[in-house]
Amino acid sequence: MAGQAAWSQALRWSLGGWRVSILIIVPAAVLLEMLHQHPLAIFGAAAAALIPLASLLGDATEELSGHVGPALGGFLNATLGNATELIIAFLALRSGHVEVVKASITGSIIGNLLLVFGLAVLIGGMGRDKQTFNRTAIGANTSMLFLAVVALVMPAIFDLAVFGKLQETGEVIERLSLWTAAVLLISYGASLVFTFRTHKDVFRGGGHHHVSELGRWTAIAVLAGATALIAVASEILVGQLEFVTKTMGWTELFVGLVIVATVGNAAEHSTAVLVARKDQM
């Protein structure tokens, strides 16, 4: 009975509020795909399904974080918070849509820097004379962002400087890209140690600690279910990319920069604005 009550609570929590749309949009996307309906309808349904699923994934991660402590919880939020984009990127790469992946990364950076940050400051500042930031946290995050931007443009600069043009392939540029990726992974690992171990007190955000509504294993089950559904919706979305770009006249740059970046980050962006409204900058 206890297990049944836990699962009932998990279902109510997962499908509460606007996330009840998962029961309609996800089956609709799968059904449209199975019936081989118009690719634009399939693409739209899959993209719409990813928004509530991304929200569920983010909230389930936060629920699990409440059970494992601030250090590991921070790692889970930092890693799994972008799982939707990561899954879409992996499937897009597997299908050969490299430009979509590169554009989605760029779109995430631009969206977070301009749209989300601007909205957070605007909404958070309403009715308040001043908002405060953690200088150490901002400095560390800004440094990481600068490193990421430099790493993204370095292969292109090397290509222009050595060959005088931008080549899409080539042994030298591929080797440079692999080394750049390795440096970024090492830097990311070092930043996690800095953020969640050596300087974890600085990044706690004023002592706000999430109290979980779900049990640990229930949260893990919800997290696994959300990830599986995101993989299904992403597979459907990526499968229609080629047709959609040709039919609508869109480039892969536009799809990655606007659509994939917006869909993958929609839930995270709304959460940032809502938290800013509570003066938790």
C-alpha positions in Angstrom: 0.0 0.0 0.0 2.9 2.4 0.8 4.4 1.7 -2.6 1.1 2.3 -4.3 0.6 5.6 -2.4 4.1 6.7 -3.4 3.4 6.0 -7.1 0.0 7.8 -6.9 1.8 10.8 -5.3 4.5 10.7 -8.1 1.8 10.7 -10.8 -0.1 13.6 -9.2 3.2 15.6 -8.8 4.5 14.8 -12.3 1.2 15.7 -14.0 0.2 18.6 -11.8 -0.8 22.0 -13.3 0.1 22.6 -16.9 2.2 19.5 -17.1 -0.9 17.5 -17.5 -0.5 18.4 -21.2 2.1 15.5 -21.3 -0.8 13.1 -21.4 -2.0 14.7 -24.6 1.0 16.0 -26.5 3.4 13.1 -26.1 0.9 10.4 -27.3 -0.2 12.7 -30.1 3.4 13.1 -31.3 4.0 9.3 -31.2 0.6 8.6 -32.9 1.3 11.1 -35.7 4.7 9.5 -36.2 3.3 6.0 -36.4 0.5 7.1 -38.8 3.1 8.8 -41.0 1.2 12.1 -40.9 2.5 15.4 -42.3 6.1 16.0 -41.0 5.3 19.6 -40.0 2.6 18.3 -37.6 4.9 15.6 -36.2 7.7 18.2 -35.7 5.4 20.7 -34.0 3.9 18.0 -31.7 7.4 16.7 -30.7 8.7 20.2 -30.1 5.7 21.1 -27.9 6.0 17.8 -26.0 9.6 18.6 -25.1 8.6 21.7 -23.1 6.6 20.1 -20.3 9.0 17.1 -20.3 12.0 19.4 -19.8 10.1 21.0 -16.9 9.4 17.6 -15.4 13.1 16.6 -15.8 14.3 19.8 -14.1 11.9 19.5 -11.2 12.6 15.8 -10.7 16.3 16.6 -10.5 15.6 19.2 -7.9 13.5 16.7 -5.9 16.4 14.2 -6.0 18.8 17.0 -5.0 16.9 17.5 -1.8 17.9 13.9 -0.7 21.6 13.9 -1.6 22.7 17.2 -0.1 23.8 20.5 -1.6 27.1 19.4 -3.2 25.8 16.3 -5.1 22.5 18.1 -5.7 24.3 21.0 -7.3 26.1 18.6 -9.6 22.9 16.9 -10.6 21.2 20.2 -11.4 24.2 21.4 -13.4 24.4 18.2 -15.4 20.8 17.0 -15.8 19.4 20.5 -16.1 20.6 20.5 -19.8 19.8 16.8 -20.5 17.1 17.8 -23.0 19.5 19.7 -25.1 22.1 17.0 -24.7 19.8 14.2 -25.9 18.6 16.3 -28.9 22.3 17.1 -29.7 23.3 13.5 -29.6 20.5 12.3 -31.8 21.1 15.2 -34.2 24.8 14.4 -34.5 23.9 10.7 -35.1 21.7 11.8 -38.0 24.4 14.1 -39.4 22.8 17.5 -38.4 26.1 19.0 -37.1 25.0 22.6 -37.9 21.9 22.2 -35.8 24.0 21.1 -32.8 26.4 24.0 -33.2 23.6 26.5 -33.6 21.7 25.2 -30.6 24.8 25.7 -28.3 25.1 29.2 -29.7 21.4 29.8 -29.2 21.6 28.7 -25.6 24.4 31.1 -24.8 22.6 34.0 -26.5 19.3 33.2 -24.9 20.7 32.9 -21.4 22.8 36.0 -21.7 20.3 38.3 -23.3 16.7 37.1 -23.2 16.6 35.2 -19.8 19.0 37.4 -17.9 17.2 40.5 -19.2 13.8 39.2 -18.2 15.1 38.1 -14.8 16.5 41.5 -14.0 13.4 43.2 -15.3 10.9 41.0 -13.4 13.1 40.7 -10.3 13.6 44.4 -10.1 10.0 45.4 -10.2 9.0 46.9 -6.8 12.6 46.7 -5.5 15.2 49.4 -5.2 18.2 47.1 -5.4 19.0 43.4 -6.1 22.2 41.8 -4.9 24.5 39.3 -6.6 27.2 37.0 -5.3 30.4 38.5 -6.7 32.5 35.3 -6.4 29.9 33.2 -8.1 29.4 35.7 -10.9 33.1 36.0 -11.5 33.5 32.2 -11.7 30.6 31.7 -14.0 31.7 34.6 -16.2 35.2 33.2 -16.5 33.8 29.8 -17.5 31.5 31.4 -20.1 34.4 33.4 -21.6 36.5 30.2 -21.8 33.6 28.4 -23.5 33.2 31.2 -26.1 36.9 31.3 -26.8 37.0 27.6 -27.3 34.0 27.7 -29.7 35.6 30.3 -31.9 39.3 29.1 -31.8 38.9 26.4 -34.5 37.3 28.9 -36.8 40.0 31.5 -36.2 42.7 28.8 -36.8 41.0 27.9 -40.1 40.9 31.5 -41.3 44.5 32.2 -40.2 46.1 29.1 -41.7 43.9 28.3 -44.7 42.3 31.6 -45.3 38.8 30.1 -45.4 36.4 28.2 -43.2 36.6 24.5 -44.0 34.0 22.1 -42.7 36.3 19.2 -42.5 40.0 18.5 -42.4 42.3 16.4 -40.2 44.1 19.4 -38.6 40.9 21.2 -37.7 39.3 18.0 -36.4 42.3 17.3 -34.2 42.2 20.9 -32.9 38.5 20.5 -32.1 39.0 17.3 -30.2 41.8 18.9 -28.1 39.5 21.9 -27.5 36.7 19.6 -26.4 39.1 17.8 -24.0 40.2 21.1 -22.4 36.6 22.2 -22.0 35.7 18.9 -20.3 38.7 19.2 -17.9 37.7 22.8 -17.1 34.1 21.8 -16.5 35.3 19.1 -14.1 37.6 21.6 -12.3 34.7 24.1 -12.0 32.5 21.4 -10.4 35.2 20.8 -7.8 35.5 24.6 -7.2 31.7 25.1 -7.0 30.6 22.1 -5.1 33.6 21.2 -2.9 36.3 23.8 -2.3 33.9 26.9 -2.4 30.5 25.3 -1.8 29.6 27.8 0.9 29.9 30.6 -1.6 27.5 29.0 -4.1 24.7 28.0 -1.7 22.6 30.9 -2.7 21.8 32.3 0.8 21.0 29.0 2.4 17.9 28.2 0.4 17.4 24.4 0.6 14.8 22.5 -1.3 12.5 20.2 0.8 11.6 17.2 -1.4 8.0 16.2 -1.8 8.9 12.8 -3.3 10.9 10.0 -1.8 14.4 9.3 -3.2 13.6 6.3 -5.3 10.3 7.8 -6.5 12.3 10.9 -7.7 14.8 8.6 -9.4 11.9 6.8 -11.2 10.3 10.0 -12.3 13.7 11.3 -13.5 14.3 8.1 -15.5 10.7 8.2 -17.0 11.1 11.8 -18.0 14.5 11.1 -19.6 13.0 8.2 -21.6 10.1 10.3 -22.8 12.5 13.1 -23.8 14.5 10.6 -25.8 11.4 9.5 -27.6 10.2 13.0 -28.4 13.7 14.1 -29.4 14.0 11.1 -31.8 10.8 12.1 -33.4 11.8 15.8 -33.7 15.2 15.0 -35.2 13.7 12.6 -37.7 11.6 15.4 -39.2 14.4 18.0 -39.4 15.4 17.4 -43.0 11.9 17.7 -44.4 11.0 20.7 -42.2 14.1 22.7 -43.3 13.4 22.0 -47.0 9.7 22.6 -46.8 9.8 25.8 -44.7 12.9 27.2 -46.3 14.6 27.2 -42.9 18.3 26.7 -42.5 19.8 24.3 -39.9 21.3 27.4 -38.3 17.8 28.8 -37.7 16.4 25.5 -36.4 19.2 25.1 -33.9 19.6 28.7 -32.9 15.9 29.4 -32.3 13.7 26.3 -32.2 16.0 23.7 -30.5 17.5 26.2 -28.1 14.1 27.6 -27.1 12.4 24.3 -26.7 15.3 22.7 -24.8 15.6 25.6 -22.4 11.9 26.8 -22.1 11.3 25.3 -18.7 14.7 26.3 -17.3 14.2 29.9 -18.5 10.8 30.2 -16.9 12.1 28.9 -13.7 14.9 31.5 -13.7 12.4 34.3 -14.2 10.1 33.0 -11.4 13.0 32.6 -9.0 14.2 36.1 -9.8 10.8 37.4 -9.0 11.3 36.0 -5.5 14.5 38.1 -5.2 16.7 35.0 -5.4 19.1 36.3 -8.0 
